[in-house]
């Protein structure tokens, strides 16, 4: 999977009932860790959000070869009586998930493997969803890949993934996933990003030419990986 692959990526953001984010992480780890692989569903990672809009949030990312594979796998999963039992049991007296948003993405940069074993948890991930100037999507994509994300890398982040949204709310939009060593590194890194000379120059040029920046303000979520031992994996 990489910048030239034809895979689809499904990003899900779940708004969780207050006080129950830990229950959702337990469901993902203990129930879906077995049930998803049974039906050919193989998330790249799942995260609990520690900051962002509409908290509490649970986030996960799934790859699909095509829409047909997605439809078959999710239909098979939904019909599994073990899932019906696990869902009812982990919901308890009320629903864990209050609402959810689904975005379908295509990769525009190589994806980095996201460790999910218990000994790998520790890095802070940052998910950014930002609008792209309508009518200037190609230029906005180029700005993301050649200006905005390199500024983050210079500030100490590792690029875990970059995507263009092809289905979801707020189109056209770009999605990026950064990995920071910890929260302190992220805070100092973002200060460095805002002071980055190349980034400031590029934004000034966009304002002069287009009257706006090609990439809008991002909805940002800080994420902690949920450690999962996926059934059948060697993690």
N, C-alpha and C positions, 0 to 999 in steps of 0.2 A: 504494500500500500504506500502511495506517495503522491507527489505533485501531479503525475501524469496518469494515475490510476482512474478507472471508470467506476469505482465503488461509490456507493451512496453512504452518507453518515447521518445517523439520526440522533439529534440532540434532544433530550427530554429534560425539562425543568419542572419539578413537582413542588407545589406549595403544600407544605405539611401542616397538619393540625398542631396548634401551639403545644409545646411541651413534649412532642412525640417524634422529634427528629431522630433520637436514638433508636426508637422502635423501627423507624423506616430503615435505618442503617442495619439493624439486626435482620429485618426481612430480606434485604438485599444480600447480606452475607450468608445467612443461614438457610433461607428458603430458595431464593432465586439462584444462589450459587450452585444448587443442584438442578432446579427446574429449567432454568434458561438453557443450559447446554443440551439437555434432553431433547429440545426442540430446535436446535441449531441457532440459538441466540447467544452471541458471544460478545458481551460488552467490552469495550476497550478499558473502561474504568467507571467507577461510581464515586461520587463525592458528596459530603455534607458541606453546605455553604456556611461560612463563618461571618460573612459580610455580603451585603448586596440588597437589592430591592425585594420587597415582598417576602421577607423572611418569616418562618424558616423554610429553607429550600433544600431539596435533594436533586442532584444532577447526575445524569449518566449519558454515555455516548456509545452508540452501536454501529458497526459497519454492516453493510448489505451489498451483495453483488448486484442486485437490481430490485425493482419494486415487486417483482413476482416472488423472489425469495423472501422478501420481507412479509408479504401477505400470507404466504404459506406458513412461515415459521410462527408468526404472531397468532394466526388462526389456530394452529396446532396447540400452542401454549395456552390460549384462552379456553380451549376445550378440555384441557387436562383436569380431571377431578382432583388431583393432588394440589393443583393451584387453587381451585375453588376452596378446598379445605384450609390451605395455608393462608389464603387471603382473609377468610372469615375469622380464623384463629388469631392472626396478627392484627386485624382491625380491632378486635374486641368490641366494645359497645358502640364505637363510632368509627367512621372512615379515617384511615391514616392520611390519605391524599385528598386534599380539599379541591384542588384543580391542577391541571397540567398543561404545559405548552410543548408542542412538538415542532421541531425545525428539521428539515432535510437539507443536507449540506453536500457540497463537493469540495474535495481537497484542492488547495492551490499551492501547497508547500508540502514537503515530506513530513510524515507523522513520526513522532518520537514514541517509542514504547513507554508505557506508563506502568511502572512496577506496582503490583497490588498485593504482594505478600506481606505478612505481618511485620517482617523485619525491614521492609522497604518504606513504610509510612513515615512521613516527616516533612517532606517538601511541601511548600504552599503553592497551589495552582491558582492562576488568575484567568477567569473566563471573561472575555470582552465581546459584547454584541453591539456593533455600531452601524449606523446608517451609512450608505454610500450615496453620493450625489446622483440623483436620477438624471440620465442622459450622459453621465460621465463615469459609468461603472468601470470601464477598462482602465481609465486614469486613476480612479480611486483604488482599484486592485493593485496597480503598480505602486501607488503611494504607500499602501499598506506593506507590500513586500519589500520595497526598496528604501523606504524612509522610516515609517513608523516602527515596524518591528525591529529593524536593525538598531534603532535608537534604544529599544528595550534590551536588546542583546548586549549592546555596549555598556548598559547600566547594570548588567549582571544577571539578566534573565536567560533562560534557555527556551527556545521556541519548541513547544510540544506539538503544535498544529495550527494551521491557518486554513480557513474555509470561506467559500462564498455560499450564502444561503440561496437555495433554489425553491424552497417552499416554507412558508411560515408567516408570522406577522411582521410588519415593518419592512417589507422589501422595497428597494434592494438593500442588502445588508451583508456585512462581513462578520466573521466570527474568528477569534483567535484564542489560543490557549498557551499561556506562559507558565513556566516552572521557576519558582524562586527558592533559594535555600531555606528561608524562614521569613517571618513577618517583618523583622527588622530590616533584612536585606531588601524586601519589597518596598518598604517605606522609603528608604534612602534611594533605592533604584528609581522609583517613580519621580522623586525630586530631581534626580539627574536627567531623566527623560524630558521633563518640562524645561530644563535648562539647556538641552542639547542644541548646539548651534545649527547643525544641519537640519534638524527638525523644525526649528523656529524659522529658518530661512525658507524652507519648503512651504510652510503654512502661510507665511507672508506672501509668497509668490502666488499661491492659490487664491488668497483673498483679493490680490490685485487683479488676477485674470478672471476669476469666476464670481467674486463677491462673497465667497464662502469657502470654507475648507471642504475638501472632497470627502473627508470622513467626518461624520458627526460625533458628538459626545457619546461615549460608550456607556452602556449598562454593564457594570463590572461586578463580578462575584469572586470572592476569595474562597477557595475550596480546599478541603482536606480529603485525601484519598481514603476510601473504605477498603480495608484489607479483606480480600476474598480468596478462598481456595476453591477455584472453579472445578466442578466435577469433571474428572477425566484429564485435568491439567497436571503438569509436573511442578507447578509453582510451590 
